[in-house]
Amino acid sequence: QVQLVESGGGLVQPGGSLRLSCEASGLSFRLYVVDWYRQAPGNKREFLASISPGGENTNYADSVKGRFTISRDNAKNTVYLQMNSLTSGDTAVYYCNAWIMGQSDYWGQGTQVTVSS
């Protein structure tokens, strides 16, 4: 079956960096757009970044533009989210979402990121 597994979350100090990974199995990963979202307690799920199937196009929310970078390695069925200059406002559960419009839509279980001193 299809699985998306996020990893790389944890506790980091303000100003620090983390790299999240989203590893997919059970699907033709190279055909899918992959997005990263996050959800903090009491908040709606927030779009962060998107990458096209071949990796040539990316898109970012204004809240993370210039600090976060999305990339992918289709040979490893993995999408990454490099996060720099983290603040307490980045504390949330981070999710990846792989989709093909009108066909398929899959979500991972999420990984917790906590930014605190």
N, C-alpha and C positions, 0 to 999 in steps of 0.2 A: 504494500500500500504506500501511498504518498506520505512522506514525512519531511518536515522542515524542522531542523534543530538549531536553535540559537545557542551560542556560547560566548564566553569572553567577558561577561558582566562581573561585577564585584564592587568592592569599596575602593574609592579613589579620593585623594585630597583635591580640594579646589585648585584649579590650574593644571591638573594632571590630564593624562590621556588614557584612553582604552581603545582596543580594537575588538569589535564584535564580529562574530562569524555566523553565517546562516548556511548550514549544509543541507542540501536536498537529496532525497532519494526517491525512487519510484516514479519519476517523471522525466520527460525530455527537457531537462533544465535549460538548455540553450535556447529554447523557444519561448521562455517565460520572461516577462517583465518582473522585476523584483523591487519591492518597496520596503523601506524601514519606517516603522511607526513607534510611538511610545505612548504610555499611559501612566500618568501620575495619579495617586489616590484622589478621588473626588473629581477628577478631570475627564474630559472626553479623550478618546484615542486621537493622537496628533500625528499627521503625516510629517515625515522628516526628509526623506530622499527617495529617489527612484532611479533605476538604471535599466536601459533597454536590453533586449535579449543578447545582442552582440557586445554590449558594453560601450558603444560609441556615443550614446546620449545619456546624460544625467540631468537631474532636476532636484532642487533643494528648497525646503521651506526657508523663509527669511530668517527664522529664529536660529538656524544652524549654518546658514551660508557662510563660508569662510572658515568655519571651525570643524565641520564634519565633511568627510569624503567617502563616497560610496564607490566600490569597485567590485569586480567579479572575476572569477577564474572558472570558466565553464569546464575546463578539463578536470577540475576538482569538485564541480557541482556546488560551488560555494560563492556567496556574496559577502563582502566585508563592509563594515562601517567603522572607519577610523574617526575617533572623536578626540578633539584637542581642546584645550582651554576650558575644561569642564567647570561648571558652577553648580551650586546647590539646585538651581532651577532645572538642571538636566537629570535630576534624580527621578527615576521612573522604571517601569518594566518596558523593555524594548522588544519589539516583535518584527519578524520579517513576513512578507506577504508575497507569494508568487502567483501571477495571474496571466491569463490570456483572455482578452476581452470577449465576453459572450460565451466562453467555453469553460474555463476552470479558474478556481480561486482557492488558494491554500494558505493557511496560517500556521506559524509555529506556536509553541507554548510560551515563549518569552524568556528573557533573561533580565535579572534585576541589576540595575546600575544605581549605586548610591554614592553621591558626592558629598563628602563631609570631612571636616578636620577632626 
